[in-house]
Amino acid sequence: YAQVSKSTFIYAVKESDTLRLDRYTVPTNNRVKPCVIFMFGGGFVGGQRDAQGYPQYFTRLAKGGYDVVSIDYRVGLRNVMERMRHGEKIKKLAFPGLLANAIDTAVVDLYDATNYVIAKSTDWHIDTTKIIINGSSAGAISVLQAEYYLCSNNKLTQRLPAGFNYGGVISFAGAVFSTHGALHWDKHPAPIQFFHGDADNRVPYNKLRLLKYGFYGSKELAKQLAAM
């Protein structure tokens, strides 16, 4: 088997957070390759880019001809959990806004990591039309949200190069969160592969709606995309 090499880079520094990414690759003779950018799971309160089980998956992808980039991102609900642990009462009505903020924070970090990969694409021999975003649980929510934002003209997408699109999305138990009612797709998304079980009690498999808030899981998203 070809040897997979792993190297670590700092892609951004944001206040007290130094965000790193690990690149897994099999050196080739300058052949341009697709790239998978991976986001770990952990409920936006924890998680690690090289948590147990992940490197085995990354190594397999790298041997299959992909560059794999596993990224840090800021987990926006960690401080909320800390505040609750110290006895602070947080109103239930505040939670949708806190969750939306945590998701947006993760999406911004994904976009910045994407820019870093694009900037390195010549040196790393990466095909920038084939950058695939992949995540698990909170990471899956983040990659689906990032793609949804590209398809609904969200202002956060201005961080990406004009006209940039991801080559695909792979979601391990993800959903899209809305604070504005039903989802609206202004254009067709990249191909999306969903892995999700209907017994998931953390991320909705179908959908949850409350007033203007909605959490749209894999079954509901697949239904919407099929209708498109």
Phi and psi in degrees as GROMACS dihedral restraints (atoms count N, CA, C in turn):
[ dihedral_restraints ]
;  ai    aj    ak    al  type     phi  dphi    fc
    3     4     5     6     1   -67.1    20    10
    4     5     6     7     1   146.8    20    10
    6     7     8     9     1   -81.2    20    10
    7     8     9    10     1   132.1    20    10
    9    10    11    12     1   -90.5    20    10
   10    11    12    13     1   126.8    20    10
   12    13    14    15     1  -101.3    20    10
   13    14    15    16     1   144.9    20    10
   15    16    17    18     1  -121.7    20    10
   16    17    18    19     1   131.1    20    10
   18    19    20    21     1  -137.4    20    10
   19    20    21    22     1   151.2    20    10
   21    22    23    24     1  -117.3    20    10
   22    23    24    25     1   138.2    20    10
   24    25    26    27     1  -133.3    20    10
   25    26    27    28     1   149.6    20    10
   27    28    29    30     1   -89.7    20    10
   28    29    30    31     1   121.3    20    10
   30    31    32    33     1  -102.3    20    10
   31    32    33    34     1   -17.1    20    10
   33    34    35    36     1  -163.8    20    10
   34    35    36    37     1   151.4    20    10
   36    37    38    39     1  -123.8    20    10
   37    38    39    40     1   120.9    20    10
   39    40    41    42     1  -127.3    20    10
   40    41    42    43     1   103.6    20    10
   42    43    44    45     1    53.4    20    10
   43    44    45    46     1  -117.8    20    10
   45    46    47    48     1   -89.5    20    10
   46    47    48    49     1     2.5    20    10
   48    49    50    51     1  -101.8    20    10
   49    50    51    52     1   121.5    20    10
   51    52    53    54     1  -100.6    20    10
   52    53    54    55     1   115.1    20    10
   54    55    56    57     1   -98.9    20    10
   55    56    57    58     1   124.0    20    10
   57    58    59    60     1  -114.3    20    10
   58    59    60    61     1   162.8    20    10
   60    61    62    63     1  -137.7    20    10
   61    62    63    64     1   148.0    20    10
   63    64    65    66     1  -106.7    20    10
   64    65    66    67     1   130.5    20    10
   66    67    68    69     1  -106.6    20    10
   67    68    69    70     1   126.2    20    10
   69    70    71    72     1  -111.3    20    10
   70    71    72    73     1   126.4    20    10
   72    73    74    75     1  -153.5    20    10
   73    74    75    76     1   152.7    20    10
   75    76    77    78     1  -105.0    20    10
   76    77    78    79     1   116.9    20    10
   78    79    80    81     1   -56.8    20    10
   79    80    81    82     1   131.4    20    10
   81    82    83    84     1  -127.0    20    10
   82    83    84    85     1   168.8    20    10
   84    85    86    87     1   -79.0    20    10
   85    86    87    88     1    68.6    20    10
   87    88    89    90     1    61.6    20    10
   88    89    90    91     1    17.8    20    10
   90    91    92    93     1   -73.5    20    10
   91    92    93    94     1   131.4    20    10
   93    94    95    96     1   -76.5    20    10
   94    95    96    97     1   133.5    20    10
   96    97    98    99     1  -124.5    20    10
   97    98    99   100     1   156.9    20    10
   99   100   101   102     1   -72.5    20    10
  100   101   102   103     1   163.5    20    10
  102   103   104   105     1  -132.9    20    10
  103   104   105   106     1   135.0    20    10
  105   106   107   108     1  -105.8    20    10
  106   107   108   109     1   122.3    20    10
  108   109   110   111     1   -99.8    20    10
  109   110   111   112     1   121.9    20    10
  111   112   113   114     1  -110.7    20    10
  112   113   114   115     1   139.9    20    10
  114   115   116   117     1  -120.5    20    10
  115   116   117   118     1   125.5    20    10
  117   118   119   120     1   -69.7    20    10
  118   119   120   121     1   164.6    20    10
  120   121   122   123     1   -97.8    20    10
  121   122   123   124     1   165.7    20    10
  123   124   125   126     1   155.8    20    10
  124   125   126   127     1    20.2    20    10
  126   127   128   129     1    64.3    20    10
  127   128   129   130     1    20.6    20    10
  129   130   131   132     1    62.4    20    10
  130   131   132   133     1    16.8    20    10
  132   133   134   135     1  -118.0    20    10
  133   134   135   136     1   -17.0    20    10
  135   136   137   138     1  -163.9    20    10
  136   137   138   139     1  -160.2    20    10
  138   139   140   141     1   111.2    20    10
  139   140   141   142     1   160.2    20    10
  141   142   143   144     1  -138.4    20    10
  142   143   144   145     1   148.4    20    10
  144   145   146   147     1   -70.6    20    10
  145   146   147   148     1   -18.5    20    10
  147   148   149   150     1  -124.0    20    10
  148   149   150   151     1    34.4    20    10
  150   151   152   153     1   -59.5    20    10
  151   152   153   154     1   158.8    20    10
  153   154   155   156     1   -52.6    20    10
  154   155   156   157     1   133.3    20    10
  156   157   158   159     1    97.8    20    10
  157   158   159   160     1   -34.0    20    10
  159   160   161   162     1   -65.4    20    10
  160   161   162   163     1   -50.9    20    10
  162   163   164   165     1   -57.1    20    10
  163   164   165   166     1   -33.7    20    10
  165   166   167   168     1   -61.9    20    10
  166   167   168   169     1   -42.4    20    10
  168   169   170   171     1   -64.8    20    10
  169   170   171   172     1   -45.8    20    10
  171   172   173   174     1   -61.9    20    10
  172   173   174   175     1   -41.8    20    10
  174   175   176   177     1   -62.5    20    10
  175   176   177   178     1   -40.4    20    10
  177   178   179   180     1   -64.3    20    10
  178   179   180   181     1   -43.3    20    10
  180   181   182   183     1   -62.8    20    10
  181   182   183   184     1   -43.0    20    10
  183   184   185   186     1   -61.6    20    10
  184   185   186   187     1   -40.6    20    10
  186   187   188   189     1   -68.6    20    10
  187   188   189   190     1   -21.9    20    10
  189   190   191   192     1   -85.9    20    10
  190   191   192   193     1     2.3    20    10
  192   193   194   195     1   105.9    20    10
  193   194   195   196     1    10.2    20    10
  195   196   197   198     1  -104.3    20    10
  196   197   198   199     1   147.4    20    10
  198   199   200   201     1   -82.1    20    10
  199   200   201   202     1   140.3    20    10
  201   202   203   204     1  -122.0    20    10
  202   203   204   205     1   131.6    20    10
  204   205   206   207     1  -124.2    20    10
  205   206   207   208     1   111.4    20    10
  207   208   209   210     1  -102.2    20    10
  208   209   210   211     1   123.7    20    10
  210   211   212   213     1  -111.6    20    10
  211   212   213   214     1   148.9    20    10
  213   214   215   216     1   -72.1    20    10
  214   215   216   217     1   152.2    20    10
  216   217   218   219     1  -151.0    20    10
  217   218   219   220     1   157.2    20    10
  219   220   221   222     1   -73.4    20    10
  220   221   222   223     1   128.7    20    10
  222   223   224   225     1   -94.8    20    10
  223   224   225   226     1   102.2    20    10
  225   226   227   228     1   -74.8    20    10
  226   227   228   229     1    -9.3    20    10
  228   229   230   231     1  -101.5    20    10
  229   230   231   232     1    -0.8    20    10
  231   232   233   234     1   -61.5    20    10
  232   233   234   235     1   -44.9    20    10
  234   235   236   237     1   -68.8    20    10
  235   236   237   238     1   -29.2    20    10
  237   238   239   240     1   -65.2    20    10
  238   239   240   241     1   -44.6    20    10
  240   241   242   243     1   -62.6    20    10
  241   242   243   244     1   -39.4    20    10
  243   244   245   246     1   -62.2    20    10
  244   245   246   247     1   -44.3    20    10
  246   247   248   249     1   -61.5    20    10
  247   248   249   250     1   -41.2    20    10
  249   250   251   252     1   -67.2    20    10
  250   251   252   253     1   -37.1    20    10
  252   253   254   255     1   -63.3    20    10
  253   254   255   256     1   -30.7    20    10
  255   256   257   258     1   -89.7    20    10
  256   257   258   259     1    14.7    20    10
  258   259   260   261     1    95.0    20    10
  259   260   261   262     1     0.5    20    10
  261   262   263   264     1   -73.5    20    10
  262   263   264   265     1   135.7    20    10
  264   265   266   267     1   -92.3    20    10
  265   266   267   268     1   125.0    20    10
  267   268   269   270     1  -113.0    20    10
  268   269   270   271     1   126.4    20    10
  270   271   272   273     1   -63.6    20    10
  271   272   273   274     1   141.9    20    10
  273   274   275   276     1   -58.2    20    10
  274   275   276   277     1   -35.5    20    10
  276   277   278   279     1   -66.4    20    10
  277   278   279   280     1   -16.6    20    10
  279   280   281   282     1   -80.1    20    10
  280   281   282   283     1   -20.7    20    10
  282   283   284   285     1   -63.9    20    10
  283   284   285   286     1   -41.8    20    10
  285   286   287   288     1   -57.7    20    10
  286   287   288   289     1   -40.9    20    10
  288   289   290   291     1   -66.3    20    10
  289   290   291   292     1   -38.6    20    10
  291   292   293   294     1   -66.5    20    10
  292   293   294   295     1   -40.8    20    10
  294   295   296   297     1   -65.8    20    10
  295   296   297   298     1   -45.3    20    10
  297   298   299   300     1   -58.1    20    10
  298   299   300   301     1   -41.3    20    10
  300   301   302   303     1   -65.6    20    10
  301   302   303   304     1   -40.6    20    10
  303   304   305   306     1   -64.2    20    10
  304   305   306   307     1   -42.0    20    10
  306   307   308   309     1   -64.1    20    10
  307   308   309   310     1   -46.0    20    10
  309   310   311   312     1   -62.1    20    10
  310   311   312   313     1   -37.8    20    10
  312   313   314   315     1   -60.9    20    10
  313   314   315   316     1   -44.0    20    10
  315   316   317   318     1   -66.0    20    10
  316   317   318   319     1   -40.2    20    10
  318   319   320   321     1   -63.3    20    10
  319   320   321   322     1   -42.6    20    10
  321   322   323   324     1   -59.0    20    10
  322   323   324   325     1   -43.1    20    10
  324   325   326   327     1   -66.3    20    10
  325   326   327   328     1   -37.9    20    10
  327   328   329   330     1   -61.7    20    10
  328   329   330   331     1   -45.9    20    10
  330   331   332   333     1   -60.5    20    10
  331   332   333   334     1   -40.6    20    10
  333   334   335   336     1   -68.3    20    10
  334   335   336   337     1   -37.8    20    10
  336   337   338   339     1   -65.8    20    10
  337   338   339   340     1   -37.3    20    10
  339   340   341   342     1   -61.3    20    10
  340   341   342   343     1   -43.8    20    10
  342   343   344   345     1   -60.8    20    10
  343   344   345   346     1   -38.0    20    10
  345   346   347   348     1   -64.2    20    10
  346   347   348   349     1   -44.7    20    10
  348   349   350   351     1   -63.0    20    10
  349   350   351   352     1   -41.8    20    10
  351   352   353   354     1   -61.0    20    10
  352   353   354   355     1   -42.4    20    10
  354   355   356   357     1   -64.0    20    10
  355   356   357   358     1   -31.0    20    10
  357   358   359   360     1   -91.6    20    10
  358   359   360   361     1    -2.4    20    10
  360   361   362   363     1   -59.9    20    10
  361   362   363   364     1   -34.5    20    10
  363   364   365   366     1   -67.8    20    10
  364   365   366   367     1   -48.4    20    10
  366   367   368   369     1   -63.8    20    10
  367   368   369   370     1   -38.8    20    10
  369   370   371   372     1   -89.9    20    10
  370   371   372   373     1    -4.5    20    10
  372   373   374   375     1    59.1    20    10
  373   374   375   376     1    52.2    20    10
  375   376   377   378     1  -108.0    20    10
  376   377   378   379     1   135.7    20    10
  378   379   380   381     1   -82.6    20    10
  379   380   381   382     1   108.6    20    10
  381   382   383   384     1   -71.7    20    10
  382   383   384   385     1    -9.5    20    10
  384   385   386   387     1   -84.7    20    10
  385   386   387   388     1    -5.7    20    10
  387   388   389   390     1  -126.4    20    10
  388   389   390   391     1    46.1    20    10
  390   391   392   393     1   -91.7    20    10
  391   392   393   394     1   116.7    20    10
  393   394   395   396     1  -107.4    20    10
  394   395   396   397     1   131.1    20    10
  396   397   398   399     1  -102.0    20    10
  397   398   399   400     1   136.7    20    10
  399   400   401   402     1  -141.2    20    10
  400   401   402   403     1   135.2    20    10
  402   403   404   405     1  -152.0    20    10
  403   404   405   406     1   163.3    20    10
  405   406   407   408     1  -118.7    20    10
  406   407   408   409     1   128.1    20    10
  408   409   410   411     1    57.2    20    10
  409   410   411   412     1  -111.9    20    10
  411   412   413   414     1   -58.4    20    10
  412   413   414   415     1   -36.2    20    10
  414   415   416   417     1   -67.1    20    10
  415   416   417   418     1   -35.2    20    10
  417   418   419   420     1   -69.2    20    10
  418   419   420   421     1   -39.8    20    10
  420   421   422   423     1   -57.8    20    10
  421   422   423   424     1   -43.7    20    10
  423   424   425   426     1   -65.1    20    10
  424   425   426   427     1   -42.4    20    10
  426   427   428   429     1   -72.1    20    10
  427   428   429   430     1   -36.8    20    10
  429   430   431   432     1   -66.0    20    10
  430   431   432   433     1   -40.9    20    10
  432   433   434   435     1   -63.8    20    10
  433   434   435   436     1   -40.7    20    10
  435   436   437   438     1   -61.2    20    10
  436   437   438   439     1   -40.7    20    10
  438   439   440   441     1   -72.4    20    10
  439   440   441   442     1   -40.5    20    10
  441   442   443   444     1   -59.6    20    10
  442   443   444   445     1   -41.2    20    10
  444   445   446   447     1   -61.6    20    10
  445   446   447   448     1   -37.3    20    10
  447   448   449   450     1   -65.5    20    10
  448   449   450   451     1   -26.1    20    10
  450   451   452   453     1   -96.6    20    10
  451   452   453   454     1     1.3    20    10
  453   454   455   456     1  -134.7    20    10
  454   455   456   457     1    20.1    20    10
  456   457   458   459     1    55.8    20    10
  457   458   459   460     1    41.9    20    10
  459   460   461   462     1   -73.0    20    10
  460   461   462   463     1   141.7    20    10
  462   463   464   465     1   -64.6    20    10
  463   464   465   466     1   -22.9    20    10
  465   466   467   468     1   -62.0    20    10
  466   467   468   469     1   -25.1    20    10
  468   469   470   471     1   -69.8    20    10
  469   470   471   472     1   -10.4    20    10
  471   472   473   474     1   -65.3    20    10
  472   473   474   475     1   -13.0    20    10
  474   475   476   477     1   -71.2    20    10
  475   476   477   478     1   -22.4    20    10
  477   478   479   480     1   -89.4    20    10
  478   479   480   481     1   158.4    20    10
  480   481   482   483     1   -59.4    20    10
  481   482   483   484     1   144.3    20    10
  483   484   485   486     1   -55.9    20    10
  484   485   486   487     1   131.8    20    10
  486   487   488   489     1    81.7    20    10
  487   488   489   490     1    -0.2    20    10
  489   490   491   492     1   -71.4    20    10
  490   491   492   493     1   139.2    20    10
  492   493   494   495     1  -136.1    20    10
  493   494   495   496     1   145.8    20    10
  495   496   497   498     1   -72.2    20    10
  496   497   498   499     1   152.9    20    10
  498   499   500   501     1   -80.3    20    10
  499   500   501   502     1   -20.6    20    10
  501   502   503   504     1   178.4    20    10
  502   503   504   505     1   168.3    20    10
  504   505   506   507     1  -135.2    20    10
  505   506   507   508     1   134.6    20    10
  507   508   509   510     1  -122.9    20    10
  508   509   510   511     1   118.8    20    10
  510   511   512   513     1  -114.6    20    10
  511   512   513   514     1   118.0    20    10
  513   514   515   516     1   -97.9    20    10
  514   515   516   517     1    90.3    20    10
  516   517   518   519     1    66.4    20    10
  517   518   519   520     1    65.9    20    10
  519   520   521   522     1  -121.4    20    10
  520   521   522   523     1   178.8    20    10
  522   523   524   525     1  -160.5    20    10
  523   524   525   526     1   167.4    20    10
  525   526   527   528     1  -112.8    20    10
  526   527   528   529     1   133.1    20    10
  528   529   530   531     1  -104.0    20    10
  529   530   531   532     1   135.7    20    10
  531   532   533   534     1  -126.7    20    10
  532   533   534   535     1   136.4    20    10
  534   535   536   537     1  -105.9    20    10
  535   536   537   538     1     9.1    20    10
  537   538   539   540     1  -128.3    20    10
  538   539   540   541     1    35.5    20    10
  540   541   542   543     1    78.1    20    10
  541   542   543   544     1  -148.0    20    10
  543   544   545   546     1   -60.1    20    10
  544   545   546   547     1   150.5    20    10
  546   547   548   549     1   -70.5    20    10
  547   548   549   550     1   146.6    20    10
  549   550   551   552     1  -130.6    20    10
  550   551   552   553     1   125.7    20    10
  552   553   554   555     1  -103.9    20    10
  553   554   555   556     1   114.2    20    10
  555   556   557   558     1   -81.0    20    10
  556   557   558   559     1   -20.9    20    10
  558   559   560   561     1  -151.8    20    10
  559   560   561   562     1   166.3    20    10
  561   562   563   564     1   -71.7    20    10
  562   563   564   565     1   139.1    20    10
  564   565   566   567     1   -78.1    20    10
  565   566   567   568     1   173.0    20    10
  567   568   569   570     1   -63.2    20    10
  568   569   570   571     1   162.8    20    10
  570   571   572   573     1   -55.9    20    10
  571   572   573   574     1   135.1    20    10
  573   574   575   576     1  -123.2    20    10
  574   575   576   577     1   132.2    20    10
  576   577   578   579     1  -110.5    20    10
  577   578   579   580     1   122.0    20    10
  579   580   581   582     1  -106.1    20    10
  580   581   582   583     1   133.2    20    10
  582   583   584   585     1  -120.9    20    10
  583   584   585   586     1   121.0    20    10
  585   586   587   588     1  -162.7    20    10
  586   587   588   589     1   147.0    20    10
  588   589   590   591     1  -114.3    20    10
  589   590   591   592     1   144.9    20    10
  591   592   593   594     1   -74.6    20    10
  592   593   594   595     1    -4.0    20    10
  594   595   596   597     1   -92.7    20    10
  595   596   597   598     1     3.5    20    10
  597   598   599   600     1   -61.6    20    10
  598   599   600   601     1   122.3    20    10
  600   601   602   603     1  -106.3    20    10
  601   602   603   604     1    13.0    20    10
  603   604   605   606     1  -115.4    20    10
  604   605   606   607     1   -51.8    20    10
  606   607   608   609     1  -107.5    20    10
  607   608   609   610     1   126.5    20    10
  609   610   611   612     1   -60.9    20    10
  610   611   612   613     1   134.0    20    10
  612   613   614   615     1   -79.7    20    10
  613   614   615   616     1   -36.0    20    10
  615   616   617   618     1  -103.3    20    10
  616   617   618   619     1   -98.8    20    10
  618   619   620   621     1  -157.0    20    10
  619   620   621   622     1   154.5    20    10
  621   622   623   624     1  -125.9    20    10
  622   623   624   625     1   131.2    20    10
  624   625   626   627     1  -127.2    20    10
  625   626   627   628     1   135.4    20    10
  627   628   629   630     1  -147.9    20    10
  628   629   630   631     1   112.3    20    10
  630   631   632   633     1    53.4    20    10
  631   632   633   634     1  -123.2    20    10
  633   634   635   636     1   -87.9    20    10
  634   635   636   637     1    -0.9    20    10
  636   637   638   639     1   -96.1    20    10
  637   638   639   640     1   143.8    20    10
  639   640   641   642     1  -147.7    20    10
  640   641   642   643     1   141.3    20    10
  642   643   644   645     1  -123.1    20    10
  643   644   645   646     1   112.0    20    10
  645   646   647   648     1  -108.6    20    10
  646   647   648   649     1   109.0    20    10
  648   649   650   651     1   -85.1    20    10
  649   650   651   652     1  -174.1    20    10
  651   652   653   654     1   -59.5    20    10
  652   653   654   655     1   -42.5    20    10
  654   655   656   657     1   -62.3    20    10
  655   656   657   658     1   -46.6    20    10
  657   658   659   660     1   -66.8    20    10
  658   659   660   661     1   -40.6    20    10
  660   661   662   663     1   -64.3    20    10
  661   662   663   664     1   -43.6    20    10
  663   664   665   666     1   -61.2    20    10
  664   665   666   667     1   -38.0    20    10
  666   667   668   669     1   -64.4    20    10
  667   668   669   670     1   -44.4    20    10
  669   670   671   672     1   -63.8    20    10
  670   671   672   673     1   -42.3    20    10
  672   673   674   675     1   -69.0    20    10
  673   674   675   676     1   -37.2    20    10
  675   676   677   678     1   -63.1    20    10
  676   677   678   679     1   -37.9    20    10
  678   679   680   681     1   -66.3    20    10
  679   680   681   682     1   -28.4    20    10
